[in-house]
């Protein structure tokens, strides 16, 4: 639970579906801690440099003692300057550069509803040049409404009853729209048996002992049916067809048209990405007419419609084969393979747990504009890491020779070392002031 209410009178009975470590809040905390404790790939380079840096500094300190003692015959000053070299070379700033930026960046992201699973995702996000969106529930509201019912044989009410019977066991958004409409019309529920979901195509079942199918245009064409598409009255509608198998033959019974509006923030989200030079595409299992209608509204660079769940992962792989670094944004079970295939998976937490598990970044609100915010924050965090590393090395590059030549005593060297650490941390904290 992420909220609550006060019961003034009466009795409430409820079932806890997730408690303790499995609650939403606990998962958010765990993800943030995991990201903040992780090492970015750039840190591996820093660790490698540090493994060389420490012996080199020790060698410089030893050389300082020997040169001042043997050449200049001043062992006291030699030891003093060697200590200054060791003090100013203390790699505190170098060690703080990456984790400080990651903690500040992921903390800021969490406050804006963006959960980053690990530091690898932050670095990967800086390379993205192609963002692929799912349609239903991601770019659109995900709450389609039944707009048209056309029966080719019986009356529309009888057709609705068949669709209602087939839709009651389905979790698809279109099925929910049918159920909502049928219940509002007080349609009586028929007896259903042998209900089966045909992935990416539709559903079938025995309804009052009639073998009924409800599904996409592609499925109907595969069954050899000619579709009277001129019967569709709504531009950009998603169309489902009802058919019956009798005597080994399949016959069309009618069609259902659904309308799903684009989210208010969707167009601005697409424009933000395109303004940064990122191409934006859409993958959907919906009809071409419905997909193209939304794509034209939002100004997308590319759209692929009537894509089966397994085809989404292949479509992402095709973009990658063209040399693009691809981020996939989705919210459903059928998006999970594509989220895993993409260079960066971004899931809407308003969707399914499977999609969230397959992603590297989770958006806690169903707002597609957060995609651009996530990529912007990732770029800012990675740039901050680079700045921190530059200044950490700059302090040492300038300070060590000065200390070895006797221009810095240990007290000043210590103060300079502390200043470098404070500078790096302060630079990282600037990320907390970012706003979107």
Protein Blocks (a to p, Z undefined) as FASTA:
>chain_A
ZZdcddfbdcdddddfbghjlmmklmmmmmmmmmmmpccfklmmmmmmmmmmmmmmmmmm
mmmmmmmmmmnopaklmmmmmmmmmmmmpcklmmmmmmmmmmmmmmmmmmnopacfbfkl
mmmmmmpcbdcddfehplmnoiacdfbdcdfkbcfklmmmmmmmmmmmpcbfklmmmmmm
mmmnopacdddehiacdehkbccddeehiacddddfklmmmnopacdfklpmbghiacdd
ddddeehiacdfbdcdddddddfklmmmmmmmmmnopacddddfbdfklmmmmmmmnopa
bdcehiafklmmmmmmmmmmnopacddddfbfklmmmmmmpmbdcddfklcfklmmmpmb
dcfbfcfklmmmmmmmmmmmmmmmmmmmmmmmmmmmmmmmmmmnopacfklmmmmmmmmm
mmmmmmmmmmmmpcZZ
